[in-house]
């Protein structure tokens, strides 16, 4: 999957989840930008986990 960043660059990667956690690994094509995360959630619902997992990614890569 791809995730566009505010500066126009794109990260490519994959996410996964089970009840209680969500994780993902992403990188730019040239591997200059890389991110791996694992987030514990208090809910087994996917929607709140998506919001929780996007906050650190945006903080890390927003320019």
N, C-alpha and C positions, 0 to 999 in steps of 0.2 A: 504494500500500500504506500501511497505517497502523502506527505504532510507539508503543505506550503508554509513558509515562515514569513513574518512581516517584511523582511528585506527582499523577498522575491526568490530566495534560494529554496530548494526542496530537499526534504529528508525522505529517504526510502527505508522501509522496515516492516516490522511485524509486531502485532500485539497478541496477547492471550489473556485468558481469565478463567478463574474457577470461583465458586462462591467464597467471598472473603478476600480476594486479592485480584490485582490486575498488573500485568507487566508488559514491557515492550522493549524493542531494540531498534534503533534508527541510525542512519548515517547518510551523509551527502555522497554523491557519486565518487568524488575524489577522496573520500574519507577524511577530509579536513574537519568536518563536524561529525561527532558521534555522541550518542546518548543511549543509555540503558537504564531502565527503571523497574522497580517492583514496589507496588503500593498496596498496603493492607487497607481494606475497607470495612466499615461496620455494617455494610448492607450487601446482600447477595444480588441486588438489582444492578444491572449493567450501567444504566444512565448516570447515577451518581459517581461511579468509578471513573467514567470517562472524564468528567469534569475535574476530579481529583488528579488524575494522571496527566491532564493537559497543563495544569498550572506550573509544575516544575519545568516542563519542556519549554513553555513560553518564557519563563523567567531565565532559563539557561541560554536560549537562542535568540531572544528578542534583541534587536540592535537599535 
